[in-house]
Amino acid sequence: MTAPTLSLHREHHLDLPAAREVARHWAAKAEQKLGMACRYEEGPDHDTLHFSRTGLEGQLRVDAKCFELQAQLSGMMAAFKGAIETEIVRQLDRLIAGRADTPHTGA
């Protein structure tokens, strides 16, 4: 039996520095509230946030147009796929909306 996969795509109208800020904020909350281990890698045109905890492992790709999340669920986490997906979408949408209201500086 294969592990359930989360695959989310969220478009935004932020520049890359603002999108990075959203992703880093999401990672900090995931570490603090969910006990996730997060590692952030910056790149010239996109970044990758790697995250994991027991039963969940994935990546969030961050660029100036969208967030792409891919995650594998296993064990007890697999039973909560729908709730996990709903919560991730809610958090990302809230963070994106919060940054969209902030004036941008940069390219």
Protein Blocks (a to p, Z undefined) as FASTA:
>chain_A
ZZdddddddddfbdfklmmmmmmmmmmmmmmmnopacdddddfkbccdddddehiacddd
ddfkbccdddddehjllmmmmmmmmmmmmmmmmmmmmmmmpccedZZ
